[in-house]
């Protein structure tokens, strides 16, 4: 059976996504934020759920492994280790230098006029083009599929991982629903900090994810 405890670091990696968080904060601060933000968050979460389900279905179609790993999870670990290492280096090298003003993404300028339909499109794009979440979703799904759980349990676990991975989008969406001025100020600061330190945060996160995949590779080679 797959080692389902490996889902914990994968989910933690899904949660920390600066640009999707910047997007949801900008949306909740927009004139139609109370309507558009839940649509954006729901779309992002459902897209993650679909990716997790694809990974689970693909892995579940393989026979149960009698060892501590499977060819699918081992291959994914190697691919993700290489990819996350490269992304960690790229994020660190391209970070803004001391004293430089971080450049906000161009799409932020259009957030003030966002509609629920465009929020859904943005949520889908953010989920798909995210350089780490789709790979993590697929690997998380593969781990669930390898466990060969009952269908209801597998579906519930897929949904739980998708929701947990979207927590940093769900929390601001709920917090902003009250319209508190203090909450608005905190969200503005959060958005600015995320934009300013996006490269550094992603470099550290990618390095941690690469180390986690390296540990998984060593574990499967020595088990």
C-alpha positions, 0 to 999 in steps of 0.5 A: 500500500502507498505511504499516504503520510507522504500526502502531508508534505505534498499538501503543504507544498500546494498550500503555499502559492504566492501568485494565486493568493495575490490574485484572490486578495486582489479580487476580494478587494475589487468592487465585485470581490464578494461575488467573484472571489468565491467563484475564483476559489471554487474554480481553482479548487475544482481544477486541483481536484480534477488533477488529483483524481486523474492521478488517482485513476491512472495509478489505481489502474495498476496492480497493487505493489507488494513493496514500499513503492511503485514504478509510478511514484518512483518515476514521479519522484525523479521527475519532480526532484529534477524539476523542483531543483531547476525551479528553485535555482531559477527563482533564486537567480531571477529574484529582484536585487536589493533596492529594486522595485518588484514588478507586479504581474500585468494581469493585476491591473485588470482585477478591478473590473473582474466579473465572476465569469472572468474570475472563473477563467482566472482560477482555471488558468492559475490552477493549470499554469502553476509550476508546482501545484499540478505536478503535486496534485498528480503525485498526490492522486497517484499515492491515493490510487496506489493505496487501492482504497474503497471508492468513497474513501478515495474520493473523500481523500482526493476532495480533502487534499484539494480543499486543504491545498486551497486553504490560502485562497479559501481563508481570505475569501471568507475573511473578506465577506465581512467587509471589515476595514481592518481585514481589508488593510491586512489583505492589502499588506499581504498582497504587497508582501507576496508580490515583493517576496514571491521569488524568494518564497518560491525558491525556498519552497521549491528547494524544500519540495526537491529535498522531499522528493530526494528523500522519497527516491532514497527511501524507495531505493533502500527499502 
